[in-house]
Amino acid sequence: MKLALLSALVASAAAFAPAQTGKSSTALNVNELELGVTEPLGVFDPLGWIESQPESFERRRAVERKHGRVAMAAVV
């Protein structure tokens, strides 16, 4: 009985032990100019602001990133 209890205790403790995995890199190789680019379609710009207003498009992109970060922080 003691052996069964001990083996059940060891098995349940092993379930919560961290898994032994190799080191993996989480670095992303992303070009800042290619953000929002989908492979077959290119940049998603349905209103054509890239050609007509390139400066304001970059500002809108930066503001969108900022709002996204604020929204992610608000969730936490």
All heavy atoms as TSV, in Angstrom:
chain	resi	resn	atom	element	x	y	z
A	1	MET	N	N	0.822	-1.193	0.000
A	1	MET	CA	C	0.000	0.000	0.000
A	1	MET	C	C	0.866	1.257	0.000
A	1	MET	O	O	0.562	2.225	-0.692
A	1	MET	CB	C	-0.926	-0.061	1.225
A	1	MET	CG	C	-1.857	1.079	1.342
A	1	MET	SD	S	-3.051	1.002	-0.008
A	1	MET	CE	C	-3.946	2.455	0.277
A	2	LYS	N	N	1.934	1.211	0.820
A	2	LYS	CA	C	2.826	2.362	0.882
A	2	LYS	C	C	3.527	2.579	-0.454
A	2	LYS	O	O	3.728	3.718	-0.877
A	2	LYS	CB	C	3.860	2.172	1.977
A	2	LYS	CG	C	3.303	2.270	3.365
A	2	LYS	CD	C	4.391	2.098	4.391
A	2	LYS	CE	C	3.820	2.138	5.792
A	2	LYS	NZ	N	4.835	1.935	6.813
A	3	LEU	N	N	3.871	1.501	-1.113
A	3	LEU	CA	C	4.550	1.595	-2.401
A	3	LEU	C	C	3.621	2.205	-3.464
A	3	LEU	O	O	4.042	3.046	-4.262
A	3	LEU	CB	C	5.038	0.222	-2.854
A	3	LEU	CG	C	5.812	0.205	-4.170
A	3	LEU	CD1	C	7.065	1.049	-4.067
A	3	LEU	CD2	C	6.148	-1.219	-4.556
A	4	ALA	N	N	2.363	1.815	-3.451
A	4	ALA	CA	C	1.397	2.357	-4.408
A	4	ALA	C	C	1.176	3.845	-4.148
A	4	ALA	O	O	1.085	4.641	-5.093
A	4	ALA	CB	C	0.080	1.599	-4.313
A	5	LEU	N	N	1.083	4.223	-2.882
A	5	LEU	CA	C	0.900	5.626	-2.532
A	5	LEU	C	C	2.125	6.455	-2.932
A	5	LEU	O	O	1.988	7.550	-3.490
A	5	LEU	CB	C	0.635	5.759	-1.031
A	5	LEU	CG	C	0.337	7.167	-0.526
A	5	LEU	CD1	C	-0.919	7.697	-1.182
A	5	LEU	CD2	C	0.208	7.164	0.973
A	6	LEU	N	N	3.308	5.923	-2.699
A	6	LEU	CA	C	4.534	6.615	-3.069
A	6	LEU	C	C	4.659	6.759	-4.579
A	6	LEU	O	O	5.020	7.826	-5.077
A	6	LEU	CB	C	5.754	5.868	-2.514
A	6	LEU	CG	C	7.105	6.504	-2.819
A	6	LEU	CD1	C	7.213	7.857	-2.136
A	6	LEU	CD2	C	8.233	5.591	-2.415
A	7	SER	N	N	4.332	5.716	-5.324
A	7	SER	CA	C	4.428	5.799	-6.783
A	7	SER	C	C	3.383	6.771	-7.352
A	7	SER	O	O	3.653	7.485	-8.318
A	7	SER	CB	C	4.278	4.424	-7.423
A	7	SER	OG	O	2.994	3.903	-7.157
A	8	ALA	N	N	2.200	6.836	-6.760
A	8	ALA	CA	C	1.191	7.795	-7.202
A	8	ALA	C	C	1.634	9.224	-6.908
A	8	ALA	O	O	1.422	10.131	-7.717
A	8	ALA	CB	C	-0.143	7.502	-6.519
A	9	LEU	N	N	2.274	9.434	-5.772
A	9	LEU	CA	C	2.778	10.748	-5.414
A	9	LEU	C	C	3.883	11.198	-6.364
A	9	LEU	O	O	3.901	12.341	-6.826
A	9	LEU	CB	C	3.284	10.734	-3.969
A	9	LEU	CG	C	3.817	12.065	-3.439
A	9	LEU	CD1	C	2.681	13.077	-3.362
A	9	LEU	CD2	C	4.464	11.869	-2.090
A	10	VAL	N	N	4.795	10.310	-6.703
A	10	VAL	CA	C	5.891	10.633	-7.614
A	10	VAL	C	C	5.345	10.907	-9.016
A	10	VAL	O	O	5.782	11.846	-9.696
A	10	VAL	CB	C	6.935	9.500	-7.630
A	10	VAL	CG1	C	7.930	9.681	-8.765
A	10	VAL	CG2	C	7.665	9.443	-6.297
A	11	ALA	N	N	4.371	10.133	-9.452
A	11	ALA	CA	C	3.807	10.328	-10.786
A	11	ALA	C	C	3.067	11.666	-10.879
A	11	ALA	O	O	3.151	12.350	-11.898
A	11	ALA	CB	C	2.869	9.180	-11.127
A	12	SER	N	N	2.358	12.040	-9.824
A	12	SER	CA	C	1.634	13.315	-9.875
A	12	SER	C	C	2.604	14.491	-9.797
A	12	SER	O	O	2.369	15.532	-10.397
A	12	SER	CB	C	0.607	13.388	-8.753
A	12	SER	OG	O	1.258	13.420	-7.487
A	13	ALA	N	N	3.705	14.334	-9.080
A	13	ALA	CA	C	4.700	15.406	-9.006
A	13	ALA	C	C	5.418	15.558	-10.343
A	13	ALA	O	O	5.764	16.673	-10.753
A	13	ALA	CB	C	5.700	15.126	-7.898
A	14	ALA	N	N	5.635	14.474	-11.046
A	14	ALA	CA	C	6.308	14.536	-12.341
A	14	ALA	C	C	5.436	15.223	-13.393
A	14	ALA	O	O	5.958	15.775	-14.360
A	14	ALA	CB	C	6.681	13.131	-12.799
A	15	ALA	N	N	4.143	15.213	-13.194
A	15	ALA	CA	C	3.252	15.853	-14.159
A	15	ALA	C	C	3.419	17.367	-14.144
A	15	ALA	O	O	3.171	18.038	-15.145
A	15	ALA	CB	C	1.804	15.494	-13.851
A	16	PHE	N	N	3.851	17.925	-13.023
A	16	PHE	CA	C	4.013	19.375	-12.911
A	16	PHE	C	C	5.448	19.835	-13.087
A	16	PHE	O	O	5.735	21.015	-12.977
A	16	PHE	CB	C	3.475	19.854	-11.557
A	16	PHE	CG	C	2.001	19.644	-11.426
A	16	PHE	CD1	C	1.497	18.607	-10.671
A	16	PHE	CD2	C	1.116	20.473	-12.084
A	16	PHE	CE1	C	0.143	18.411	-10.554
A	16	PHE	CE2	C	-0.242	20.293	-11.977
A	16	PHE	CZ	C	-0.731	19.246	-11.208
A	17	ALA	N	N	6.351	18.935	-13.352
A	17	ALA	CA	C	7.750	19.301	-13.581
A	17	ALA	C	C	7.888	19.931	-14.961
A	17	ALA	O	O	7.182	19.560	-15.896
A	17	ALA	CB	C	8.632	18.064	-13.469
A	18	PRO	N	N	8.786	20.895	-15.116
A	18	PRO	CA	C	8.957	21.507	-16.436
A	18	PRO	C	C	9.535	20.512	-17.430
A	18	PRO	O	O	10.364	19.682	-17.083
A	18	PRO	CB	C	9.921	22.659	-16.175
A	18	PRO	CG	C	10.608	22.325	-14.902
A	18	PRO	CD	C	9.653	21.494	-14.108
A	19	ALA	N	N	9.070	20.603	-18.639
A	19	ALA	CA	C	9.540	19.695	-19.679
A	19	ALA	C	C	10.953	20.078	-20.089
A	19	ALA	O	O	11.294	21.257	-20.184
A	19	ALA	CB	C	8.612	19.755	-20.885
A	20	GLN	N	N	11.768	19.105	-20.335
A	20	GLN	CA	C	13.139	19.333	-20.762
A	20	GLN	C	C	13.169	19.463	-22.277
A	20	GLN	O	O	13.007	18.493	-22.997
A	20	GLN	CB	C	14.026	18.172	-20.307
A	20	GLN	CG	C	14.068	17.969	-18.808
A	20	GLN	CD	C	14.719	19.149	-18.098
A	20	GLN	OE1	O	15.588	19.801	-18.645
A	20	GLN	NE2	N	14.259	19.432	-16.899
A	21	THR	N	N	13.331	20.676	-22.763
A	21	THR	CA	C	13.405	20.905	-24.202
A	21	THR	C	C	14.683	21.656	-24.507
A	21	THR	O	O	15.251	22.323	-23.650
A	21	THR	CB	C	12.209	21.728	-24.708
A	21	THR	OG1	O	12.210	22.982	-24.018
A	21	THR	CG2	C	10.898	21.017	-24.458
A	22	GLY	N	N	15.096	21.582	-25.751
A	22	GLY	CA	C	16.285	22.292	-26.183
A	22	GLY	C	C	16.000	23.781	-26.326
A	22	GLY	O	O	14.863	24.228	-26.382
A	23	LYS	N	N	17.053	24.564	-26.371
A	23	LYS	CA	C	16.910	26.006	-26.537
A	23	LYS	C	C	16.400	26.311	-27.937
A	23	LYS	O	O	16.865	25.765	-28.909
A	23	LYS	CB	C	18.258	26.697	-26.336
A	23	LYS	CG	C	18.732	26.697	-24.919
A	23	LYS	CD	C	18.442	28.024	-24.337
A	23	LYS	CE	C	18.980	28.065	-22.915
A	23	LYS	NZ	N	18.601	29.244	-22.253
A	24	SER	N	N	15.426	27.188	-28.018
A	24	SER	CA	C	14.918	27.622	-29.316
A	24	SER	C	C	14.917	29.143	-29.343
A	24	SER	O	O	14.644	29.797	-28.346
A	24	SER	CB	C	13.517	27.077	-29.573
A	24	SER	OG	O	12.638	27.607	-28.620
A	25	SER	N	N	15.216	29.700	-30.484
A	25	SER	CA	C	15.273	31.138	-30.639
A	25	SER	C	C	13.881	31.677	-30.948
A	25	SER	O	O	13.139	31.113	-31.737
A	25	SER	CB	C	16.226	31.498	-31.775
A	25	SER	OG	O	16.183	32.881	-32.005
A	26	THR	N	N	13.542	32.794	-30.304
A	26	THR	CA	C	12.263	33.435	-30.571
A	26	THR	C	C	12.449	34.740	-31.330
A	26	THR	O	O	11.515	35.525	-31.442
A	26	THR	CB	C	11.511	33.718	-29.263
A	26	THR	OG1	O	12.320	34.567	-28.446
A	26	THR	CG2	C	11.177	32.435	-28.530
A	27	ALA	N	N	13.644	34.960	-31.830
A	27	ALA	CA	C	13.907	36.196	-32.573
A	27	ALA	C	C	13.174	36.161	-33.913
A	27	ALA	O	O	13.164	35.147	-34.607
A	27	ALA	CB	C	15.398	36.359	-32.806
A	28	LEU	N	N	12.560	37.269	-34.249
A	28	LEU	CA	C	11.851	37.372	-35.513
A	28	LEU	C	C	12.671	38.218	-36.475
A	28	LEU	O	O	13.179	39.275	-36.111
A	28	LEU	CB	C	10.489	38.024	-35.316
A	28	LEU	CG	C	9.515	37.269	-34.428
A	28	LEU	CD1	C	8.253	38.098	-34.244
A	28	LEU	CD2	C	9.173	35.940	-35.032
A	29	ASN	N	N	12.806	37.759	-37.676
A	29	ASN	CA	C	13.485	38.528	-38.704
A	29	ASN	C	C	12.431	39.227	-39.551
A	29	ASN	O	O	12.000	38.717	-40.563
A	29	ASN	CB	C	14.354	37.614	-39.571
A	29	ASN	CG	C	15.453	36.976	-38.765
A	29	ASN	OD1	O	15.967	37.589	-37.837
A	29	ASN	ND2	N	15.816	35.753	-39.104
A	30	VAL	N	N	12.009	40.411	-39.086
A	30	VAL	CA	C	10.941	41.141	-39.755
A	30	VAL	C	C	11.486	42.485	-40.206
A	30	VAL	O	O	12.111	43.209	-39.438
A	30	VAL	CB	C	9.740	41.360	-38.808
A	30	VAL	CG1	C	8.676	42.185	-39.482
A	30	VAL	CG2	C	9.189	40.031	-38.367
A	31	ASN	N	N	11.253	42.804	-41.436
A	31	ASN	CA	C	11.606	44.105	-41.957
A	31	ASN	C	C	10.485	45.076	-41.613
A	31	ASN	O	O	9.308	44.780	-41.836
A	31	ASN	CB	C	11.804	44.018	-43.477
A	31	ASN	CG	C	12.302	45.313	-44.059
A	31	ASN	OD1	O	12.428	46.319	-43.380
A	31	ASN	ND2	N	12.585	45.278	-45.350
A	32	GLU	N	N	10.821	46.234	-41.076
A	32	GLU	CA	C	9.808	47.214	-40.661
A	32	GLU	C	C	8.944	47.678	-41.827
A	32	GLU	O	O	7.773	48.001	-41.671
A	32	GLU	CB	C	10.505	48.418	-40.021
A	32	GLU	CG	C	9.568	49.423	-39.406
A	32	GLU	CD	C	8.914	48.941	-38.131
A	32	GLU	OE1	O	9.439	48.020	-37.499
A	32	GLU	OE2	O	7.860	49.484	-37.793
A	33	LEU	N	N	9.500	47.688	-43.020
A	33	LEU	CA	C	8.741	48.135	-44.175
A	33	LEU	C	C	7.774	47.083	-44.686
A	33	LEU	O	O	6.887	47.387	-45.471
A	33	LEU	CB	C	9.693	48.544	-45.307
A	33	LEU	CG	C	10.638	49.693	-44.971
A	33	LEU	CD1	C	11.611	49.920	-46.103
A	33	LEU	CD2	C	9.854	50.953	-44.659
A	34	GLU	N	N	7.941	45.841	-44.263
A	34	GLU	CA	C	7.086	44.762	-44.746
A	34	GLU	C	C	5.976	44.398	-43.768
A	34	GLU	O	O	5.306	43.393	-43.959
A	34	GLU	CB	C	7.928	43.531	-45.044
A	34	GLU	CG	C	8.890	43.732	-46.202
A	34	GLU	CD	C	9.737	42.510	-46.473
A	34	GLU	OE1	O	9.636	41.543	-45.707
A	34	GLU	OE2	O	10.492	42.539	-47.431
A	35	LEU	N	N	5.775	45.191	-42.722
A	35	LEU	CA	C	4.691	44.902	-41.790
A	35	LEU	C	C	3.360	45.115	-42.494
A	35	LEU	O	O	3.155	46.110	-43.182
A	35	LEU	CB	C	4.770	45.805	-40.565
A	35	LEU	CG	C	5.893	45.491	-39.598
A	35	LEU	CD1	C	5.902	46.498	-38.468
A	35	LEU	CD2	C	5.782	44.097	-39.057
A	36	GLY	N	N	2.464	44.189	-42.351
A	36	GLY	CA	C	1.172	44.275	-42.995
A	36	GLY	C	C	1.159	43.694	-44.382
A	36	GLY	O	O	0.152	43.772	-45.073
A	37	VAL	N	N	2.263	43.111	-44.806
A	37	VAL	CA	C	2.341	42.528	-46.144
A	37	VAL	C	C	1.900	41.078	-46.073
A	37	VAL	O	O	2.415	40.305	-45.277
A	37	VAL	CB	C	3.780	42.617	-46.697
A	37	VAL	CG1	C	3.884	41.920	-48.029
A	37	VAL	CG2	C	4.207	44.053	-46.819
A	38	THR	N	N	0.933	40.720	-46.882
A	38	THR	CA	C	0.540	39.326	-46.998
A	38	THR	C	C	1.141	38.777	-48.284
A	38	THR	O	O	1.241	39.485	-49.289
A	38	THR	CB	C	-0.990	39.181	-47.025
A	38	THR	OG1	O	-1.517	39.981	-48.070
A	38	THR	CG2	C	-1.603	39.623	-45.718
A	39	GLU	N	N	1.556	37.529	-48.243
A	39	GLU	CA	C	2.363	36.951	-49.319
A	39	GLU	C	C	1.745	37.057	-50.712
A	39	GLU	O	O	2.360	37.622	-51.594
A	39	GLU	CB	C	2.695	35.498	-48.978
A	39	GLU	CG	C	3.688	34.866	-49.914
A	39	GLU	CD	C	5.026	35.578	-49.908
A	39	GLU	OE1	O	5.467	36.022	-48.850
A	39	GLU	OE2	O	5.631	35.700	-50.989
A	40	PRO	N	N	0.570	36.572	-50.962
A	40	PRO	CA	C	0.116	36.648	-52.355
A	40	PRO	C	C	-0.445	38.016	-52.754
A	40	PRO	O	O	-0.477	38.353	-53.920
A	40	PRO	CB	C	-0.973	35.592	-52.441
A	40	PRO	CG	C	-1.502	35.505	-51.065
A	40	PRO	CD	C	-0.332	35.785	-50.152
A	41	LEU	N	N	-0.861	38.829	-51.787
A	41	LEU	CA	C	-1.564	40.069	-52.118
A	41	LEU	C	C	-0.714	41.320	-52.025
A	41	LEU	O	O	-1.020	42.316	-52.665
A	41	LEU	CB	C	-2.771	40.236	-51.187
A	41	LEU	CG	C	-3.783	39.094	-51.214
A	41	LEU	CD1	C	-4.846	39.331	-50.170
A	41	LEU	CD2	C	-4.395	38.967	-52.583
A	42	GLY	N	N	0.312	41.319	-51.199
A	42	GLY	CA	C	1.091	42.532	-50.974
A	42	GLY	C	C	0.541	43.310	-49.796
A	42	GLY	O	O	-0.112	42.767	-48.921
A	43	VAL	N	N	0.795	44.605	-49.768
A	43	VAL	CA	C	0.342	45.442	-48.657
A	43	VAL	C	C	-1.167	45.649	-48.764
A	43	VAL	O	O	-1.678	45.970	-49.832
A	43	VAL	CB	C	1.065	46.801	-48.676
A	43	VAL	CG1	C	0.535	47.718	-47.580
A	43	VAL	CG2	C	2.550	46.613	-48.503
A	44	PHE	N	N	-1.872	45.487	-47.647
A	44	PHE	CA	C	-3.314	45.706	-47.632
A	44	PHE	C	C	-3.572	47.199	-47.488
A	44	PHE	O	O	-3.393	47.787	-46.422
A	44	PHE	CB	C	-3.962	44.935	-46.475
A	44	PHE	CG	C	-5.444	45.118	-46.410
A	44	PHE	CD1	C	-6.267	44.527	-47.347
A	44	PHE	CD2	C	-6.023	45.898	-45.423
A	44	PHE	CE1	C	-7.646	44.698	-47.301
A	44	PHE	CE2	C	-7.398	46.065	-45.364
A	44	PHE	CZ	C	-8.197	45.474	-46.299
A	45	ASP	N	N	-3.914	47.845	-48.563
A	45	ASP	CA	C	-4.188	49.272	-48.588
A	45	ASP	C	C	-5.378	49.532	-49.512
A	45	ASP	O	O	-5.222	49.959	-50.651
A	45	ASP	CB	C	-2.942	50.030	-49.068
A	45	ASP	CG	C	-3.144	51.530	-49.064
A	45	ASP	OD1	O	-3.973	52.013	-48.277
A	45	ASP	OD2	O	-2.472	52.203	-49.854
A	46	PRO	N	N	-6.597	49.262	-49.031
A	46	PRO	CA	C	-7.761	49.379	-49.913
A	46	PRO	C	C	-8.079	50.808	-50.344
A	46	PRO	O	O	-8.699	51.016	-51.370
A	46	PRO	CB	C	-8.900	48.789	-49.087
A	46	PRO	CG	C	-8.475	48.947	-47.686
A	46	PRO	CD	C	-6.978	48.834	-47.700
A	47	LEU	N	N	-7.629	51.819	-49.594
A	47	LEU	CA	C	-7.928	53.203	-49.946
A	47	LEU	C	C	-6.828	53.860	-50.769
A	47	LEU	O	O	-6.969	55.001	-51.184
A	47	LEU	CB	C	-8.191	54.021	-48.683
A	47	LEU	CG	C	-9.377	53.533	-47.845
A	47	LEU	CD1	C	-9.499	54.347	-46.574
A	47	LEU	CD2	C	-10.653	53.593	-48.640
A	48	GLY	N	N	-5.722	53.170	-50.989
A	48	GLY	CA	C	-4.651	53.700	-51.818
A	48	GLY	C	C	-3.860	54.826	-51.188
A	48	GLY	O	O	-3.371	55.711	-51.886
A	49	TRP	N	N	-3.694	54.832	-49.869
A	49	TRP	CA	C	-2.979	55.900	-49.188
A	49	TRP	C	C	-1.471	55.814	-49.369
A	49	TRP	O	O	-0.772	56.798	-49.177
A	49	TRP	CB	C	-3.312	55.895	-47.706
A	49	TRP	CG	C	-4.653	56.467	-47.415
A	49	TRP	CD1	C	-5.412	57.231	-48.247
A	49	TRP	CD2	C	-5.396	56.333	-46.219
A	49	TRP	NE1	N	-6.580	57.587	-47.642
A	49	TRP	CE2	C	-6.602	57.043	-46.393
A	49	TRP	CE3	C	-5.177	55.700	-45.023
A	49	TRP	CZ2	C	-7.564	57.137	-45.409
A	49	TRP	CZ3	C	-6.130	55.774	-44.050
A	49	TRP	CH2	C	-7.319	56.484	-44.228
A	50	ILE	N	N	-0.946	54.649	-49.720
A	50	ILE	CA	C	0.504	54.529	-49.885
A	50	ILE	C	C	0.974	55.393	-51.051
A	50	ILE	O	O	1.981	56.083	-50.946
A	50	ILE	CB	C	0.905	53.060	-50.089
A	50	ILE	CG1	C	0.685	52.298	-48.808
A	50	ILE	CG2	C	2.360	52.957	-50.499
A	50	ILE	CD1	C	1.003	50.832	-48.911
A	51	GLU	N	N	0.256	55.366	-52.145
A	51	GLU	CA	C	0.658	56.158	-53.306
A	51	GLU	C	C	0.296	57.630	-53.157
A	51	GLU	O	O	1.047	58.506	-53.551
A	51	GLU	CB	C	0.021	55.617	-54.594
A	51	GLU	CG	C	0.582	54.289	-55.045
A	51	GLU	CD	C	-0.063	53.117	-54.344
A	51	GLU	OE1	O	-1.184	53.291	-53.810
A	51	GLU	OE2	O	0.544	52.043	-54.314
A	52	SER	N	N	-0.869	57.915	-52.594
A	52	SER	CA	C	-1.331	59.303	-52.542
A	52	SER	C	C	-0.731	60.086	-51.380
A	52	SER	O	O	-0.411	61.267	-51.540
A	52	SER	CB	C	-2.856	59.346	-52.473
A	52	SER	OG	O	-3.306	58.742	-51.281
A	53	GLN	N	N	-0.575	59.467	-50.205
A	53	GLN	CA	C	-0.081	60.162	-49.019
A	53	GLN	C	C	0.907	59.277	-48.274
A	53	GLN	O	O	0.595	58.741	-47.208
A	53	GLN	CB	C	-1.233	60.520	-48.098
A	53	GLN	CG	C	-2.300	61.371	-48.729
A	53	GLN	CD	C	-3.530	61.470	-47.858
A	53	GLN	OE1	O	-3.653	60.791	-46.846
A	53	GLN	NE2	N	-4.444	62.332	-48.244
A	54	PRO	N	N	2.132	59.108	-48.778
A	54	PRO	CA	C	3.058	58.170	-48.126
A	54	PRO	C	C	3.483	58.604	-46.721
A	54	PRO	O	O	3.656	57.760	-45.840
A	54	PRO	CB	C	4.250	58.122	-49.071
A	54	PRO	CG	C	4.123	59.283	-49.957
A	54	PRO	CD	C	2.692	59.674	-49.981
A	55	GLU	N	N	3.631	59.936	-46.464
A	55	GLU	CA	C	4.060	60.386	-45.127
A	55	GLU	C	C	2.979	60.099	-44.094
A	55	GLU	O	O	3.255	59.616	-42.998
A	55	GLU	CB	C	4.347	61.884	-45.087
A	55	GLU	CG	C	5.139	62.480	-46.208
A	55	GLU	CD	C	4.359	62.716	-47.480
A	55	GLU	OE1	O	3.166	63.059	-47.446
A	55	GLU	OE2	O	4.978	62.554	-48.540
A	56	SER	N	N	1.760	60.420	-44.442
A	56	SER	CA	C	0.683	60.208	-43.485
A	56	SER	C	C	0.384	58.722	-43.311
A	56	SER	O	O	-0.071	58.305	-42.251
A	56	SER	CB	C	-0.576	60.954	-43.920
A	56	SER	OG	O	-1.025	60.488	-45.165
A	57	PHE	N	N	0.670	57.912	-44.336
A	57	PHE	CA	C	0.471	56.476	-44.191
A	57	PHE	C	C	1.431	55.913	-43.148
A	57	PHE	O	O	1.040	55.104	-42.311
A	57	PHE	CB	C	0.667	55.759	-45.527
A	57	PHE	CG	C	0.455	54.277	-45.429
A	57	PHE	CD1	C	-0.823	53.758	-45.411
A	57	PHE	CD2	C	1.519	53.406	-45.348
A	57	PHE	CE1	C	-1.036	52.401	-45.308
A	57	PHE	CE2	C	1.320	52.053	-45.246
A	57	PHE	CZ	C	0.043	51.547	-45.233
A	58	GLU	N	N	2.684	56.368	-43.167
A	58	GLU	CA	C	3.657	55.907	-42.167
A	58	GLU	C	C	3.238	56.353	-40.769
A	58	GLU	O	O	3.387	55.609	-39.807
A	58	GLU	CB	C	5.052	56.429	-42.503
A	58	GLU	CG	C	5.651	55.799	-43.734
A	58	GLU	CD	C	5.779	54.290	-43.616
A	58	GLU	OE1	O	6.104	53.779	-42.524
A	58	GLU	OE2	O	5.535	53.608	-44.627
A	59	ARG	N	N	2.706	57.569	-40.653
A	59	ARG	CA	C	2.238	58.038	-39.352
A	59	ARG	C	C	1.047	57.202	-38.882
A	59	ARG	O	O	0.968	56.818	-37.723
A	59	ARG	CB	C	1.829	59.508	-39.425
A	59	ARG	CG	C	1.377	60.037	-38.078
A	59	ARG	CD	C	0.879	61.472	-38.144
A	59	ARG	NE	N	0.426	61.919	-36.854
A	59	ARG	CZ	C	-0.731	61.567	-36.286
A	59	ARG	NH1	N	-1.532	60.744	-36.911
A	59	ARG	NH2	N	-1.075	62.023	-35.103
A	60	ARG	N	N	0.130	56.914	-39.790
A	60	ARG	CA	C	-1.028	56.082	-39.424
A	60	ARG	C	C	-0.585	54.694	-38.984
A	60	ARG	O	O	-1.144	54.114	-38.054
A	60	ARG	CB	C	-1.988	55.965	-40.595
A	60	ARG	CG	C	-2.787	57.198	-40.840
A	60	ARG	CD	C	-3.807	56.978	-41.947
A	60	ARG	NE	N	-4.499	58.204	-42.280
A	60	ARG	CZ	C	-4.194	58.975	-43.301
A	60	ARG	NH1	N	-3.215	58.634	-44.122
A	60	ARG	NH2	N	-4.861	60.081	-43.527
A	61	ARG	N	N	0.412	54.156	-39.646
A	61	ARG	CA	C	0.933	52.837	-39.274
A	61	ARG	C	C	1.540	52.890	-37.872
A	61	ARG	O	O	1.303	51.996	-37.052
A	61	ARG	CB	C	1.971	52.384	-40.289
A	61	ARG	CG	C	2.568	51.047	-39.958
A	61	ARG	CD	C	3.572	50.628	-40.983
A	61	ARG	NE	N	2.879	50.001	-42.099
A	61	ARG	CZ	C	3.488	49.525	-43.153
A	61	ARG	NH1	N	4.797	49.626	-43.281
A	61	ARG	NH2	N	2.815	48.936	-44.113
A	62	ALA	N	N	2.309	53.943	-37.570
A	62	ALA	CA	C	2.908	54.086	-36.244
A	62	ALA	C	C	1.838	54.274	-35.174
A	62	ALA	O	O	1.924	53.688	-34.085
A	62	ALA	CB	C	3.882	55.262	-36.239
A	63	VAL	N	N	0.823	55.063	-35.473
A	63	VAL	CA	C	-0.265	55.284	-34.510
A	63	VAL	C	C	-1.037	53.993	-34.274
A	63	VAL	O	O	-1.435	53.685	-33.148
A	63	VAL	CB	C	-1.193	56.419	-35.006
A	63	VAL	CG1	C	-2.462	56.490	-34.200
A	63	VAL	CG2	C	-0.456	57.738	-34.958
A	64	GLU	N	N	-1.222	53.198	-35.329
A	64	GLU	CA	C	-1.918	51.928	-35.171
A	64	GLU	C	C	-1.130	50.979	-34.271
A	64	GLU	O	O	-1.704	50.280	-33.435
A	64	GLU	CB	C	-2.142	51.292	-36.541
A	64	GLU	CG	C	-2.937	50.012	-36.481
A	64	GLU	CD	C	-3.182	49.429	-37.856
A	64	GLU	OE1	O	-2.799	50.051	-38.854
A	64	GLU	OE2	O	-3.761	48.338	-37.913
A	65	ARG	N	N	0.195	50.960	-34.427
A	65	ARG	CA	C	1.032	50.131	-33.541
A	65	ARG	C	C	0.898	50.590	-32.105
A	65	ARG	O	O	0.773	49.782	-31.183
A	65	ARG	CB	C	2.496	50.194	-33.978
A	65	ARG	CG	C	2.859	49.218	-35.033
A	65	ARG	CD	C	4.361	49.114	-35.171
A	65	ARG	NE	N	4.982	50.404	-35.409
A	65	ARG	CZ	C	5.395	50.834	-36.597
A	65	ARG	NH1	N	5.254	50.079	-37.646
A	65	ARG	NH2	N	5.946	52.020	-36.707
A	66	LYS	N	N	0.921	51.929	-31.889
A	66	LYS	CA	C	0.798	52.461	-30.536
A	66	LYS	C	C	-0.542	52.082	-29.916
A	66	LYS	O	O	-0.609	51.647	-28.768
A	66	LYS	CB	C	0.953	53.980	-30.543
A	66	LYS	CG	C	0.915	54.590	-29.153
A	66	LYS	CD	C	1.038	56.085	-29.209
A	66	LYS	CE	C	-0.332	56.668	-29.019
A	66	LYS	NZ	N	-0.371	58.108	-28.951
A	67	HIS	N	N	-1.608	52.230	-30.671
A	67	HIS	CA	C	-2.931	51.885	-30.148
A	67	HIS	C	C	-3.029	50.393	-29.840
A	67	HIS	O	O	-3.660	49.993	-28.859
A	67	HIS	CB	C	-4.013	52.288	-31.141
A	67	HIS	CG	C	-4.182	53.766	-31.241
A	67	HIS	ND1	N	-4.878	54.362	-32.241
A	67	HIS	CD2	C	-3.737	54.776	-30.452
A	67	HIS	CE1	C	-4.860	55.677	-32.081
A	67	HIS	NE2	N	-4.171	55.946	-31.005
A	68	GLY	N	N	-2.402	49.576	-30.676
A	68	GLY	CA	C	-2.396	48.138	-30.412
A	68	GLY	C	C	-1.668	47.803	-29.127
A	68	GLY	O	O	-2.107	46.963	-28.340
A	69	ARG	N	N	-0.545	48.471	-28.893
A	69	ARG	CA	C	0.213	48.219	-27.654
A	69	ARG	C	C	-0.557	48.694	-26.428
A	69	ARG	O	O	-0.550	48.035	-25.387
A	69	ARG	CB	C	1.571	48.907	-27.740
A	69	ARG	CG	C	2.464	48.232	-28.757
A	69	ARG	CD	C	3.751	48.981	-28.957
A	69	ARG	NE	N	4.542	48.337	-29.980
A	69	ARG	CZ	C	5.465	48.939	-30.687
A	69	ARG	NH1	N	5.721	50.215	-30.482
A	69	ARG	NH2	N	6.147	48.278	-31.588
A	70	VAL	N	N	-1.222	49.840	-26.545
A	70	VAL	CA	C	-2.034	50.334	-25.435
A	70	VAL	C	C	-3.185	49.370	-25.156
A	70	VAL	O	O	-3.498	49.071	-24.001
A	70	VAL	CB	C	-2.550	51.759	-25.727
A	70	VAL	CG1	C	-3.600	52.176	-24.726
A	70	VAL	CG2	C	-1.395	52.738	-25.740
A	71	ALA	N	N	-3.796	48.846	-26.201
A	71	ALA	CA	C	-4.897	47.896	-26.019
A	71	ALA	C	C	-4.408	46.611	-25.368
A	71	ALA	O	O	-5.090	46.054	-24.501
A	71	ALA	CB	C	-5.549	47.580	-27.369
A	72	MET	N	N	-3.220	46.142	-25.755
A	72	MET	CA	C	-2.684	44.932	-25.123
A	72	MET	C	C	-2.374	45.184	-23.658
A	72	MET	O	O	-2.603	44.319	-22.800
A	72	MET	CB	C	-1.433	44.468	-25.864
A	72	MET	CG	C	-1.724	43.825	-27.182
A	72	MET	SD	S	-0.278	43.090	-27.950
A	72	MET	CE	C	0.520	44.535	-28.636
A	73	ALA	N	N	-1.847	46.371	-23.326
A	73	ALA	CA	C	-1.565	46.700	-21.929
A	73	ALA	C	C	-2.867	46.846	-21.138
A	73	ALA	O	O	-2.914	46.504	-19.956
A	73	ALA	CB	C	-0.754	47.982	-21.854
A	74	ALA	N	N	-3.917	47.326	-21.770
A	74	ALA	CA	C	-5.191	47.502	-21.065
A	74	ALA	C	C	-5.814	46.152	-20.706
A	74	ALA	O	O	-6.527	46.051	-19.712
A	74	ALA	CB	C	-6.151	48.299	-21.944
A	75	VAL	N	N	-5.538	45.149	-21.515
A	75	VAL	CA	C	-6.076	43.820	-21.218
A	75	VAL	C	C	-5.429	43.251	-19.971
A	75	VAL	O	O	-6.073	42.585	-19.167
A	75	VAL	CB	C	-5.860	42.869	-22.430
A	75	VAL	CG1	C	-6.163	41.438	-22.064
A	75	VAL	CG2	C	-6.735	43.316	-23.577
A	76	VAL	N	N	-4.167	43.543	-19.787
A	76	VAL	CA	C	-3.441	43.033	-18.612
A	76	VAL	C	C	-3.911	43.776	-17.407
A	76	VAL	O	O	-4.306	43.379	-16.424
A	76	VAL	CB	C	-1.921	43.222	-18.783
A	76	VAL	CG1	C	-1.178	42.782	-17.547
A	76	VAL	CG2	C	-1.436	42.454	-19.978
